[in-house]
């Protein structure tokens, strides 16, 4: 059952559900509505007309199986081809990075996170633990990234795909989207996210990620070799 119109929010707000965004759709008012499902994720409702027009254009092309170079609207991040925008966001951070994701095996993401930690930034990564990401976790932790995880059996499953750069600072930015940090998701799949400097979104997402991070278990090389 979809959320009623009265409960939708604008792009300057952040939503936290115990849901997952397997499906979304455009409606005539130019808003995006998310269907109630399961798991935890973070999302924004985008009412920017340039973004809405871009999404409609890409949807129509994909529906008709036509080739398209997706328009970026005001701040959209499309896959295939999302890596440069995410690398730029990570590289622009000067104080901290907060990261939640479901998958982590793309070196175009893990390498910049390691570089940020080595230059002295506080980099926090929180995910649900899987043996598929052990090598990436070890590499990140070895570079000084603070990695924490939830067991697969935990009541909270991290399905979010977010990065917050320099939370709490005037120039903070956040990525929120559907992209996992895997080669398949960033290079091959059709995925969509956005990068925003909205203080309501950056602070809201940062608050959730920090809360999840504190409650997770620290990752150490010695216990997970």
N, CA, C and O of each residue as an XYZ file, in Angstrom:
900
protein
N       0.857     -1.197      0.000
C       0.000      0.000      0.000
C       0.880      1.230      0.000
O       1.763      1.337      0.851
N       0.680      2.171     -0.923
C       1.528      3.353     -1.020
C       1.174      4.355      0.070
O       0.078      4.348      0.630
N       2.158      5.225      0.351
C       1.918      6.236      1.376
C       0.955      7.280      0.847
O       1.046      7.648     -0.324
N       0.023      7.778      1.676
C      -0.927      8.785      1.220
C      -0.234     10.094      0.871
O       0.837     10.405      1.393
N      -0.864     10.861     -0.026
C      -0.264     12.099     -0.509
C       0.079     13.045      0.638
O       1.091     13.743      0.580
N      -0.741     13.076      1.663
C      -0.524     14.014      2.763
C       0.773     13.754      3.513
O       1.263     14.636      4.219
N       1.346     12.540      3.369
C       2.554     12.216      4.109
C       3.815     12.347      3.259
O       4.916     12.096      3.748
N       3.669     12.737      1.991
C       4.848     12.944      1.168
C       5.603     14.167      1.657
O       5.017     15.061      2.268
N       6.900     14.210      1.390
C       7.703     15.356      1.799
C       8.425     15.905      0.581
O       8.415     15.287     -0.483
N       9.049     17.062      0.735
C       9.763     17.668     -0.376
C      11.209     17.214     -0.388
O      11.661     16.487      0.497
N      11.916     17.654     -1.399
C      13.309     17.266     -1.560
C      14.172     17.787     -0.417
O      15.268     17.271     -0.199
N      13.717     18.778      0.307
C      14.502     19.322      1.407
C      14.327     18.528      2.688
O      14.880     18.896      3.724
N      13.578     17.460      2.633
C      13.376     16.607      3.801
C      13.999     15.243      3.571
O      14.293     14.867      2.437
N      14.198     14.506      4.649
C      14.732     13.154      4.562
C      13.747     12.199      5.197
O      13.189     12.482      6.257
N      13.531     11.058      4.542
C      12.627     10.045      5.073
C      13.444      8.876      5.576
O      14.409      8.472      4.927
N      13.081      8.331      6.707
C      13.664      7.061      7.129
C      12.537      6.079      7.381
O      11.699      6.293      8.257
N      12.519      5.011      6.617
C      11.537      3.962      6.798
C      12.230      2.689      7.256
O      13.448      2.568      7.128
N      11.487      1.762      7.776
C      11.947      0.384      7.861
C      11.306     -0.318      6.657
O      10.351     -1.084      6.788
N      11.865     -0.025      5.494
C      11.343     -0.456      4.208
C      12.532     -0.633      3.258
O      13.676     -0.422      3.663
N      12.285     -1.011      2.021
C      13.325     -0.963      1.001
C      12.727     -0.485     -0.310
O      11.585     -0.818     -0.629
N      13.495      0.301     -1.084
C      12.937      0.952     -2.281
C      13.017      0.069     -3.515
O      13.671      0.435     -4.490
N      12.359     -1.094     -3.491
C      12.388     -1.949     -4.659
C      11.571     -1.342     -5.797
O      11.827     -1.621     -6.969
N      10.587     -0.512     -5.449
C       9.783      0.070     -6.515
C       9.464      1.520     -6.194
O       9.204      1.879     -5.046
N       9.489      2.343     -7.233
C       9.032      3.725     -7.094
C       8.436      4.139     -8.427
O       8.698      3.519     -9.457
N       7.643      5.177     -8.399
C       7.027      5.588     -9.636
C       6.777      7.080     -9.606
O       6.629      7.682     -8.542
N       6.733      7.665    -10.785
C       6.404      9.074    -10.925
C       4.899      9.235    -10.943
O       4.175      8.391    -11.470
N       4.437     10.329    -10.360
C       3.008     10.616    -10.408
C       2.823     11.973    -11.071
O       3.781     12.724    -11.253
N       1.597     12.273    -11.426
C       1.342     13.448    -12.242
C       1.777     14.744    -11.585
O       2.081     15.713    -12.281
N       1.814     14.785    -10.254
C       2.200     16.012     -9.576
C       3.693     16.264     -9.654
O       4.162     17.322     -9.235
N       4.454     15.304    -10.187
C       5.893     15.478    -10.286
C       6.628     15.029     -9.051
O       7.760     15.455     -8.824
N       6.025     14.187     -8.248
C       6.665     13.662     -7.063
C       6.923     12.177     -7.239
O       6.326     11.533     -8.102
N       7.812     11.638     -6.421
C       8.106     10.215     -6.455
C       7.556      9.596     -5.193
O       7.847     10.070     -4.095
N       6.767      8.549     -5.325
C       6.171      7.875     -4.184
C       6.800      6.512     -4.021
O       7.034      5.818     -5.011
N       7.078      6.115     -2.801
C       7.682      4.823     -2.525
C       6.662      3.873     -1.917
O       5.891      4.254     -1.036
N       6.665      2.640     -2.391
C       5.738      1.637     -1.892
C       6.281      1.012     -0.613
O       7.481      0.762     -0.496
N       5.405      0.767      0.329
C       5.808      0.110      1.563
C       6.293     -1.299      1.259
O       5.582     -2.090      0.638
N       7.503     -1.607      1.699
C       7.999     -2.973      1.593
C       8.708     -3.317      2.890
O       8.128     -3.136      3.960
N       9.961     -3.814      2.836
C      10.643     -4.224      4.052
C      12.073     -3.713      4.060
O      12.561     -3.206      3.050
N      12.754     -3.846      5.211
C      14.144     -3.449      5.420
C      14.281     -1.945      5.668
O      13.319     -1.183      5.566
N      15.527     -1.545      6.002
C      15.791     -0.127      6.252
C      16.425      0.524      5.040
O      17.312     -0.050      4.409
N      15.970      1.723      4.717
C      16.642      2.520      3.705
C      16.399      3.986      3.993
O      15.608      4.339      4.868
N      17.085      4.834      3.253
C      16.902      6.267      3.378
C      16.599      6.816      1.998
O      17.200      6.382      1.015
N      15.678      7.762      1.909
C      15.254      8.252      0.603
C      14.788      9.692      0.696
O      14.447     10.181      1.773
N      14.778     10.359     -0.437
C      14.182     11.689     -0.528
C      13.105     11.648     -1.606
O      13.164     10.833     -2.527
N      12.143     12.515     -1.483
C      11.142     12.708     -2.525
C      11.553     13.945     -3.312
O      11.643     15.041     -2.759
N      11.798     13.765     -4.591
C      12.388     14.806     -5.439
C      11.296     15.494     -6.244
O      10.645     14.861     -7.074
N      11.092     16.788     -6.003
C      10.092     17.550     -6.745
C      10.717     18.551     -7.699
O      10.008     19.365     -8.291
N      12.046     18.504     -7.858
C      12.720     19.394     -8.795
C      12.263     19.054    -10.212
O      12.388     17.909    -10.644
N      11.738     20.038    -10.935
C      11.154     19.766    -12.243
C      12.182     19.267    -13.247
O      11.863     18.441    -14.102
N      13.428     19.766    -13.150
C      14.476     19.288    -14.057
C      14.772     17.816    -13.802
O      14.974     17.044    -14.740
N      14.798     17.431    -12.521
C      15.025     16.029    -12.180
C      13.869     15.155    -12.656
O      14.084     14.094    -13.243
N      12.649     15.605    -12.399
C      11.470     14.832    -12.796
C      11.445     14.633    -14.305
O      11.161     13.533    -14.781
N      11.742     15.696    -15.068
C      11.757     15.587    -16.524
C      12.830     14.607    -16.983
O      12.603     13.816    -17.899
N      14.005     14.660    -16.341
C      15.086     13.747    -16.706
C      14.691     12.296    -16.440
O      14.954     11.418    -17.261
N      14.063     12.047    -15.294
C      13.640     10.691    -14.944
C      12.593     10.186    -15.929
O      12.647      9.033    -16.357
N      11.639     11.043    -16.293
C      10.627     10.647    -17.260
C      11.256     10.301    -18.609
O      10.858      9.332    -19.256
N      12.238     11.095    -19.025
C      12.908     10.864    -20.308
C      13.629      9.518    -20.317
O      13.533      8.762    -21.284
N      14.349      9.225    -19.239
C      15.090      7.965    -19.170
C      14.134      6.785    -19.078
O      14.347      5.759    -19.725
N      13.082      6.926    -18.277
C      12.111      5.838    -18.169
C      11.504      5.513    -19.535
O      11.382      4.346    -19.905
N      11.130      6.542    -20.270
C      10.520      6.321    -21.581
C      11.495      5.616    -22.524
O      11.101      4.726    -23.278
N      12.761      6.013    -22.481
C      13.763      5.373    -23.339
C      13.975      3.917    -22.944
O      14.034      3.037    -23.802
N      14.090      3.669    -21.643
C      14.283      2.293    -21.182
C      13.060      1.432    -21.501
O      13.190      0.266    -21.871
N      11.887      2.014    -21.355
C      10.653      1.274    -21.627
C      10.591      0.817    -23.082
O      10.117     -0.277    -23.388
N      11.082      1.677    -23.967
C      11.036      1.356    -25.399
C      12.322      0.690    -25.882
O      12.514      0.478    -27.079
N      13.203      0.363    -24.926
C      14.463     -0.303    -25.258
C      15.314      0.542    -26.207
O      15.929      0.029    -27.141
N      15.333      1.861    -25.941
C      16.110      2.790    -26.752
C      17.390      3.180    -26.019
O      17.409      3.265    -24.792
N      18.441      3.413    -26.767
C      19.700      3.868    -26.180
C      19.577      5.338    -25.786
O      19.026      6.146    -26.534
N      20.097      5.679    -24.597
C      20.015      7.064    -24.128
C      21.217      7.391    -23.258
O      21.715      6.546    -22.513
N      21.672      8.632    -23.365
C      22.638      9.170    -22.416
C      21.823      9.946    -21.387
O      21.361     11.046    -21.690
N      21.630      9.413    -20.178
C      20.661     10.003    -19.246
C      20.980     11.454    -18.894
O      22.109     11.760    -18.512
N      20.006     12.347    -19.018
C      20.205     13.722    -18.560
C      20.293     13.765    -17.036
O      19.626     12.993    -16.347
N      21.117     14.669    -16.518
C      21.383     14.696    -15.081
C      20.459     15.624    -14.301
O      20.558     15.708    -13.077
N      19.560     16.325    -14.999
C      18.668     17.206    -14.273
C      19.451     18.197    -13.444
O      20.450     18.750    -13.904
N      18.996     18.426    -12.213
C      19.694     19.348    -11.323
C      20.848     18.676    -10.594
O      21.879     19.305    -10.359
N      20.687     17.385    -10.228
C      21.704     16.754     -9.374
C      21.625     15.239     -9.385
O      22.007     14.598     -8.406
N      21.137     14.649    -10.476
C      20.947     13.204    -10.527
C      22.258     12.476    -10.816
O      23.147     12.999    -11.488
N      22.353     11.255    -10.288
C      23.496     10.372    -10.523
C      22.942      9.067    -11.084
O      22.267      8.315    -10.380
N      23.234      8.805    -12.361
C      22.707      7.627    -13.036
C      23.752      6.528    -13.143
O      24.943      6.800    -13.298
N      23.299      5.297    -13.061
C      24.088      4.152    -13.493
C      23.388      3.565    -14.719
O      22.160      3.592    -14.807
N      24.177      3.031    -15.675
C      25.636      2.957    -15.685
C      26.299      4.332    -15.696
O      25.744      5.309    -16.199
N      27.513      4.377    -15.120
C      28.309      5.595    -15.168
C      28.301      6.421    -13.906
O      28.611      7.611    -13.955
N      27.951      5.822    -12.758
C      27.838      6.590    -11.513
C      29.182      6.809    -10.823
O      29.296      7.693     -9.974
N      30.189      6.030    -11.168
C      31.451      6.084    -10.420
C      32.062      7.487    -10.335
O      32.438      7.899     -9.237
N      32.184      8.249    -11.443
C      32.842      9.564    -11.353
C      32.204     10.512    -10.343
O      32.912     11.194     -9.603
N      30.874     10.559    -10.306
C      30.200     11.468     -9.371
C      30.467     11.075     -7.928
O      30.657     11.944     -7.077
N      30.484      9.769     -7.637
C      30.728      9.311     -6.270
C      32.185      9.523     -5.878
O      32.479      9.902     -4.745
N      33.089      9.279     -6.809
C      34.515      9.518     -6.534
C      34.761     11.003     -6.274
O      35.542     11.363     -5.393
N      34.092     11.861     -7.043
C      34.232     13.305     -6.835
C      33.723     13.717     -5.456
O      34.356     14.523     -4.774
N      32.586     13.167     -5.046
C      32.030     13.484     -3.728
C      32.986     13.050     -2.624
O      33.243     13.811     -1.691
N      33.508     11.842     -2.723
C      34.434     11.341     -1.707
C      35.709     12.185     -1.690
O      36.215     12.531     -0.623
N      36.222     12.510     -2.869
C      37.465     13.263     -2.947
C      37.353     14.698     -2.476
O      38.347     15.299     -2.067
N      36.147     15.254     -2.529
C      35.947     16.641     -2.116
C      35.838     16.802     -0.607
O      35.959     17.915     -0.095
N      35.612     15.704      0.113
C      35.467     15.780      1.574
C      36.769     16.237      2.205
O      37.851     15.856      1.759
N      36.663     17.045      3.231
C      37.845     17.563      3.917
C      37.861     17.223      5.407
O      38.884     17.407      6.066
N      36.763     16.737      5.937
C      36.685     16.460      7.370
C      36.234     15.032      7.679
O      36.847     14.350      8.501
N      35.165     14.580      7.021
C      34.619     13.270      7.373
C      33.785     12.701      6.235
O      33.311     13.423      5.358
N      33.622     11.377      6.278
C      32.739     10.679      5.360
C      31.951      9.643      6.148
O      32.526      8.875      6.920
N      30.645      9.621      5.956
C      29.764      8.625      6.565
C      29.172      7.795      5.437
O      28.619      8.343      4.483
N      29.285      6.481      5.541
C      28.892      5.614      4.430
C      28.042      4.452      4.929
O      28.406      3.783      5.896
N      26.916      4.214      4.275
C      26.137      2.989      4.439
C      25.897      2.408      3.054
O      25.636      3.143      2.101
N      25.986      1.079      2.946
C      25.687      0.423      1.682
C      25.406     -1.039      1.938
O      25.688     -1.566      3.014
N      24.845     -1.686      0.931
C      24.557     -3.114      1.035
C      25.695     -3.958      0.479
O      25.906     -5.090      0.916
N      26.439     -3.400     -0.500
C      27.534     -4.126     -1.140
C      28.763     -3.231     -1.216
O      28.654     -2.006     -1.261
N      29.958     -3.875     -1.229
C      31.189     -3.076     -1.245
C      32.304     -3.891     -1.897
O      33.023     -4.634     -1.230
N      32.433     -3.734     -3.238
C      33.540     -4.438     -3.880
C      34.083     -3.714     -5.109
O      34.856     -4.294     -5.872
N      33.692     -2.461     -5.310
C      34.188     -1.699     -6.447
C      35.405     -0.884     -6.016
O      35.267      0.012     -5.184
N      36.597     -1.168     -6.557
C      37.792     -0.429     -6.154
C      37.720      1.061     -6.459
O      38.436      1.852     -5.845
N      36.859      1.458     -7.406
C      36.697      2.885     -7.679
C      36.057      3.605     -6.494
O      36.148      4.829     -6.398
N      35.417      2.871     -5.597
C      34.850      3.440     -4.375
C      35.767      3.163     -3.177
O      36.054      4.069     -2.394
N      36.218      1.936     -3.034
C      37.041      1.596     -1.865
C      38.374      2.337     -1.863
O      38.853      2.731     -0.799
N      38.974      2.531     -3.015
C      40.272      3.220     -3.064
C      40.171      4.675     -2.613
O      40.996      5.100     -1.805
N      39.198      5.467     -3.094
C      39.050      6.833     -2.587
C      38.717      6.895     -1.096
O      39.156      7.815     -0.406
N      37.949      5.927     -0.591
C      37.663      5.901      0.848
C      38.950      5.665      1.632
O      39.175      6.301      2.662
N      39.790      4.760      1.154
C      41.076      4.518      1.808
C      41.949      5.759      1.754
O      42.597      6.109      2.741
N      41.971      6.429      0.604
C      42.790      7.634      0.452
C      42.334      8.730      1.408
O      43.159      9.446      1.976
N      41.017      8.861      1.587
C      40.485      9.875      2.504
C      40.935      9.595      3.933
O      41.327     10.513      4.653
N      40.881      8.331      4.343
C      41.321      7.979      5.693
C      42.814      8.248      5.865
O      43.246      8.721      6.916
N      43.586      7.951      4.847
C      45.045      8.149      4.944
C      45.414      9.619      5.019
O      46.450      9.966      5.585
N      44.581     10.493      4.457
C      44.899     11.926      4.557
C      44.324     12.552      5.821
O      44.362     13.771      5.988
N      43.790     11.715      6.712
C      43.420     12.185      8.038
C      41.951     12.439      8.273
O      41.574     12.906      9.348
N      41.109     12.145      7.299
C      39.677     12.326      7.510
C      39.108     11.150      8.310
O      39.624     10.034      8.254
N      38.051     11.422      9.043
C      37.352     10.358      9.753
C      36.361      9.717      8.785
O      35.399     10.357      8.359
N      36.593      8.472      8.445
C      35.752      7.756      7.493
C      35.067      6.603      8.218
O      35.734      5.700      8.724
N      33.744      6.632      8.270
C      32.967      5.599      8.938
C      32.128      4.847      7.905
O      31.406      5.452      7.112
N      32.237      3.537      7.930
C      31.463      2.674      7.033
C      30.681      1.690      7.889
O      31.257      1.018      8.744
N      29.375      1.598      7.667
C      28.552      0.632      8.401
C      27.708     -0.151      7.410
O      27.022      0.423      6.564
N      27.770     -1.490      7.531
C      27.074     -2.380      6.606
C      26.634     -3.632      7.343
O      27.037     -3.875      8.480
N      25.802     -4.419      6.680
C      25.521     -5.764      7.160
C      26.639     -6.681      6.679
O      27.016     -6.656      5.508
N      27.159     -7.483      7.589
C      28.322     -8.313      7.297
C      28.008     -9.424      6.297
O      26.958    -10.063      6.370
N      28.930     -9.642      5.367
C      28.865    -10.748      4.416
C      30.285    -11.135      4.043
O      31.150    -10.269      3.915
N      30.531    -12.415      3.870
C      31.867    -12.871      3.488
C      32.275    -12.325      2.131
O      33.464    -12.271      1.819
N      31.304    -11.919      1.319
C      31.619    -11.345      0.010
C      32.407    -10.058      0.118
O      33.137     -9.695     -0.804
N      32.263     -9.354      1.252
C      32.914     -8.050      1.390
C      34.100     -8.091      2.349
O      34.638     -7.041      2.703
N      34.514     -9.272      2.773
C      35.611     -9.383      3.742
C      36.881     -8.716      3.250
O      37.505     -7.955      3.989
N      37.275     -8.990      2.014
C      38.502     -8.386      1.489
C      38.410     -6.865      1.475
O      39.363     -6.176      1.840
N      37.272     -6.352      1.056
C      37.097     -4.893      1.024
C      37.145     -4.314      2.432
O      37.772     -3.278      2.652
N      36.484     -4.975      3.395
C      36.503     -4.492      4.768
C      37.932     -4.481      5.324
O      38.341     -3.530      5.990
N      38.675     -5.540      5.044
C      40.056     -5.612      5.531
C      40.909     -4.508      4.920
O      41.719     -3.890      5.612
N      40.731     -4.260      3.626
C      41.495     -3.199      2.969
C      41.134     -1.828      3.539
O      42.009     -1.000      3.790
N      39.849     -1.602      3.738
C      39.416     -0.326      4.297
C      39.961     -0.142      5.710
O      40.526      0.904      6.032
N      39.790     -1.159      6.548
C      40.259     -1.058      7.931
C      41.771     -0.885      7.978
O      42.286     -0.153      8.824
N      42.484     -1.551      7.078
C      43.931     -1.424      7.043
C      44.404     -0.023      6.700
O      45.513      0.371      7.063
N      43.564      0.729      6.002
C      43.910      2.106      5.640
C      43.459      3.115      6.684
O      43.715      4.311      6.541
N      42.786      2.642      7.739
C      42.338      3.547      8.781
C      40.863      3.882      8.738
O      40.391      4.686      9.541
N      40.118      3.277      7.807
C      38.667      3.482      7.774
C      38.043      2.750      8.963
O      38.423      1.620      9.269
N      37.098      3.387      9.621
C      36.397      2.794     10.758
C      35.205      2.006     10.227
O      34.180      2.582      9.863
N      35.348      0.700     10.186
C      34.309     -0.182      9.637
C      33.568     -0.861     10.782
O      34.187     -1.410     11.693
N      32.253     -0.819     10.729
C      31.427     -1.545     11.688
C      30.347     -2.299     10.918
O      29.891     -1.849      9.867
N      29.948     -3.443     11.451
C      28.989     -4.280     10.737
C      27.909     -4.828     11.664
O      28.076     -4.902     12.882
N      26.795     -5.210     11.041
C      25.727     -5.946     11.700
C      25.759     -7.385     11.198
O      26.055     -7.630     10.028
N      25.460     -8.317     12.061
C      25.356     -9.708     11.652
C      24.158     -9.876     10.712
O      23.172     -9.149     10.834
N      24.236    -10.824      9.779
C      23.087    -11.068      8.891
C      21.805    -11.400      9.659
O      20.701    -11.180      9.160
N      21.958    -11.928     10.869
C      20.794    -12.291     11.675
C      20.272    -11.143     12.541
O      19.271    -11.305     13.240
N      20.935     -9.994     12.503
C      20.525     -8.856     13.336
C      19.145     -8.355     12.914
O      18.712     -8.566     11.781
N      18.468     -7.692     13.840
C      17.134     -7.176     13.523
C      17.186     -6.044     12.507
O      16.202     -5.791     11.811
N      18.324     -5.362     12.414
C      18.493     -4.274     11.451
C      19.335     -4.763     10.285
O      20.450     -5.244     10.482
N      18.810     -4.644      9.073
C      19.552     -4.981      7.860
C      19.837     -3.687      7.101
O      18.920     -2.923      6.798
N      21.105     -3.449      6.797
C      21.483     -2.208      6.113
C      21.251     -2.370      4.619
O      21.992     -3.072      3.930
N      20.221     -1.715      4.137
C      19.912     -1.712      2.715
C      20.153     -0.329      2.110
O      20.014     -0.157      0.899
N      20.509      0.651      2.930
C      20.707      2.026      2.484
C      21.919      2.130      1.581
O      22.846      1.325      1.669
N      21.905      3.135      0.710
C      23.038      3.434     -0.154
C      23.278      4.939     -0.062
O      22.711      5.715     -0.830
N      24.125      5.342      0.888
C      24.328      6.772      1.139
C      25.792      7.081      1.429
O      26.544      6.234      1.910
N      26.174      8.323      1.121
C      27.452      8.902      1.535
C      27.154     10.312      2.017
O      26.441     11.053      1.341
N      27.676     10.691      3.158
C      27.597     12.074      3.616
C      29.021     12.589      3.774
O      29.808     12.033      4.540
N      29.344     13.644      3.055
C      30.669     14.260      3.122
C      30.602     15.503      3.988
O      29.792     16.398      3.747
N      31.467     15.554      5.006
C      31.612     16.731      5.876
C      30.310     17.109      6.578
O      29.917     18.276      6.589
N      29.653     16.122      7.156
C      28.417     16.368      7.908
C      28.651     17.392      9.001
O      29.652     17.326      9.715
N      27.731     18.340      9.135
C      27.822     19.369     10.157
C      28.534     20.625      9.703
O      28.527     21.629     10.415
N      29.142     20.590      8.547
C      29.822     21.765      7.991
C      28.926     22.443      6.955
O      28.000     21.830      6.424
N      29.213     23.711      6.677
C      28.367     24.483      5.771
C      28.350     23.920      4.362
O      27.366     24.079      3.640
N      29.431     23.264      3.966
C      29.515     22.738      2.602
C      29.249     21.232      2.542
O      29.682     20.566      1.602
N      28.548     20.695      3.528
C      28.236     19.258      3.545
C      27.400     18.876      2.332
O      26.557     19.647      1.873
N      27.648     17.669      1.820
C      26.868     17.127      0.724
C      26.529     15.666      1.015
O      27.236     14.991      1.764
N      25.457     15.195      0.424
C      25.049     13.803      0.627
C      24.650     13.175     -0.692
O      24.020     13.811     -1.537
N      25.024     11.923     -0.854
C      24.510     11.081     -1.933
C      23.472     10.145     -1.330
O      23.726      9.506     -0.309
N      22.305     10.063     -1.957
C      21.264      9.105     -1.584
C      20.771      8.468     -2.872
O      20.413      9.180     -3.810
N      20.745      7.148     -2.937
C      20.305      6.534     -4.183
C      20.067      5.050     -4.063
O      19.971      4.504     -2.964
N      19.972      4.399     -5.224
C      19.733      2.957     -5.269
C      21.019      2.175     -5.508
O      21.008      0.945     -5.464
N      22.133      2.871     -5.761
C      23.353      2.202     -6.174
C      24.076      1.505     -5.032
O      24.426      2.128     -4.030
N      24.295      0.202     -5.197
C      25.259     -0.491     -4.356
C      26.653     -0.132     -4.837
O      26.840      0.266     -5.987
N      27.637     -0.276     -3.947
C      29.004      0.064     -4.329
C      29.719     -1.167     -4.877
O      30.757     -1.601     -4.378
N      29.103     -1.709     -5.936
C      29.627     -2.864     -6.647
C      29.781     -2.488     -8.109
O      29.139     -1.555     -8.591
N      30.631     -3.216     -8.809
C      30.840     -2.943    -10.222
C      29.539     -3.141    -10.994
O      29.212     -2.347    -11.876
N      28.797     -4.198    -10.667
C      27.535     -4.448    -11.371
C      26.578     -3.271    -11.249
O      25.979     -2.848    -12.237
N      26.436     -2.745    -10.043
C      25.473     -1.679     -9.790
C      25.896     -0.353    -10.398
O      25.061      0.381    -10.925
N      27.185     -0.037    -10.331
C      27.658      1.266    -10.770
C      27.976      1.315    -12.261
O      27.886      2.376    -12.880
N      28.345      0.183    -12.836
C      28.827      0.171    -14.220
C      27.805     -0.410    -15.197
O      27.766      0.002    -16.356
N      26.983     -1.353    -14.754
C      26.125     -2.080    -15.684
C      24.627     -1.863    -15.467
O      23.876     -1.762    -16.437
N      24.187     -1.792    -14.226
C      22.747     -1.712    -13.948
C      22.201     -0.313    -14.221
O      22.950      0.664    -14.194
N      20.896     -0.218    -14.483
C      20.221      1.080    -14.452
C      19.863      1.376    -13.007
O      19.011      0.712    -12.417
N      20.518      2.374    -12.448
C      20.288      2.791    -11.063
C      20.185      4.314    -11.032
O      20.556      4.986    -11.994
N      19.686      4.846     -9.938
C      19.487      6.285     -9.849
C      19.710      6.785     -8.426
O      19.269      6.164     -7.459
N      20.395      7.906     -8.317
C      20.574      8.577     -7.036
C      20.701     10.070     -7.275
O      20.540     10.546     -8.398
N      20.988     10.798     -6.218
C      21.242     12.228     -6.360
C      22.260     12.671     -5.329
O      22.434     12.032     -4.292
N      22.935     13.781     -5.630
C      23.847     14.426     -4.692
C      23.240     15.782     -4.343
O      22.898     16.558     -5.235
N      23.110     16.062     -3.074
C      22.461     17.294     -2.635
C      23.226     17.949     -1.491
O      23.870     17.278     -0.684
N      23.140     19.276     -1.443
C      23.724     20.042     -0.344
C      22.652     20.522      0.628
O      22.939     21.329      1.512
N      21.423     20.037      0.475
C      20.350     20.417      1.392
C      20.744     20.067      2.826
O      21.051     18.913      3.123
N      20.736     21.048      3.699
C      21.150     20.804      5.087
C      20.189     19.862      5.803
O      20.604     19.093      6.670
N      18.907     19.918      5.446
C      17.935     19.015      6.067
C      18.262     17.565      5.722
O      18.152     16.680      6.570
N      18.665     17.325      4.473
C      18.981     15.971      4.056
C      20.328     15.530      4.615
O      20.434     14.434      5.164
N      21.359     16.363      4.484
C      22.684     15.958      4.962
C      22.665     15.683      6.463
O      23.250     14.702      6.923
N      21.994     16.546      7.226
C      21.964     16.347      8.669
C      21.085     15.151      9.043
O      21.412     14.404      9.965
N      19.983     14.971      8.337
C      19.101     13.853      8.638
C      19.738     12.512      8.332
O      19.671     11.589      9.143
N      20.361     12.399      7.160
C      21.031     11.160      6.796
C      22.202     10.893      7.736
O      22.397      9.764      8.184
N      22.981     11.935      8.036
C      24.132     11.768      8.937
C      23.697     11.254     10.304
O      24.361     10.398     10.888
N      22.586     11.773     10.811
C      22.097     11.347     12.121
C      21.784      9.856     12.136
O      22.116      9.158     13.093
N      21.143      9.369     11.072
C      20.782      7.948     10.999
C      22.036      7.082     10.884
O      22.165      6.077     11.582
N      22.959      7.473     10.001
C      24.168      6.671      9.803
C      24.983      6.606     11.094
O      25.490      5.543     11.452
N      25.111      7.723     11.788
C      25.871      7.725     13.041
C      25.216      6.829     14.091
O      25.901      6.116     14.825
N      23.903      6.871     14.156
C      23.191      6.017     15.110
C      23.417      4.547     14.774
O      23.674      3.737     15.664
N      23.323      4.204     13.488
C      23.551      2.821     13.073
C      24.997      2.408     13.346
O      25.254      1.277     13.759
N      25.929      3.312     13.119
C      27.352      3.021     13.315
C      27.647      2.712     14.776
O      28.352      1.749     15.078
N      27.122      3.507     15.667
C      27.381      3.331     17.097
C      26.882      1.975     17.584
O      27.498      1.363     18.457
N      25.784      1.509     17.031
C      25.168      0.262     17.496
C      25.753     -0.980     16.823
O      25.434     -2.103     17.212
N      26.598     -0.786     15.826
C      27.179     -1.923     15.099
C      28.456     -2.401     15.781
O      28.964     -1.753     16.696
N      28.970     -3.547     15.322
C      30.168     -4.160     15.902
C      31.409     -3.739     15.126
O      31.427     -3.852     13.901
N      32.455     -3.252     15.811
C      33.685     -2.854     15.113
C      34.309     -4.024     14.353
O      34.382     -5.142     14.863
N      34.747     -3.754     13.149
C      35.425     -4.755     12.329
C      36.919     -4.709     12.621
O      37.531     -3.642     12.579
N      37.494     -5.847     12.913
C      38.939     -5.925     13.117
C      39.497     -7.052     12.272
O      38.874     -8.104     12.130
N      40.673     -6.826     11.715
C      41.313     -7.815     10.847
C      41.488     -9.152     11.591
O      41.264    -10.225     11.032
N      41.891     -9.055     12.857
C      42.220    -10.269     13.609
C      41.025    -11.205     13.770
O      41.195    -12.424     13.790
N      39.828    -10.652     13.884
C      38.643    -11.483     14.141
C      37.931    -11.912     12.872
O      36.974    -12.683     12.934
N      38.380    -11.425     11.717
C      37.642    -11.725     10.490
C      38.549    -12.207      9.359
O      38.158    -12.108      8.196
N      39.742    -12.723      9.652
C      40.604    -13.238      8.619
C      40.043    -14.536      8.058
O      40.641    -15.131      7.162
